[in-house]
Amino acid sequence: QVQLVESGGGSVQPGGSLRLSCAASGNIFRINTMRWYRQNPGQERELVALISPGGSTNYVDSVKGRFSISRDNDKNTLYLQMNSLKPEDTAYYYCNTNWNGVRYWGKGTLVTVSS
């Protein structure tokens, strides 16, 4: 069983920064690709960034150069550093990993970017 718990969301002005964390339980963290998604009510969940077990990363075009995904395998923790935040970054952010055909999700953390 895998449990994911996100934290670090909040309200910030445009141009500000936030760092999200995702604490993972279970034994698969260090061998699994980890992802950050985001979603607004009524919209589809969007893949924001992913990181492989070896540290390779990929980002959706809208956040390239502003967001950085990282992982600490010793702490079983995933991070998302978000800089130069824009109002369109406002969303619930979710941590995800997949294992044996099961998609695991946290409950999400809300990021609000507004002046």
Sequence and secondary structure as in RCSB ss.txt:
>XXXX:A:sequence
QVQLVESGGGSVQPGGSLRLSCAASGNIFRINTMRWYRQNPGQERELVALISPGGSTNYVDSVKGRFSISRDNDK
NTLYLQMNSLKPEDTAYYYCNTNWNGVRYWGKGTLVTVSS
>XXXX:A:secstr
   EEEE  EEE TT  EEEEEEE SS GGGS EEEEEE TTS  EEEEEE TT  EEE GGGTTTEEEEEETTT
TEEEEEE S  GGG EEEEEEEEETTEEEE   EEEEE  
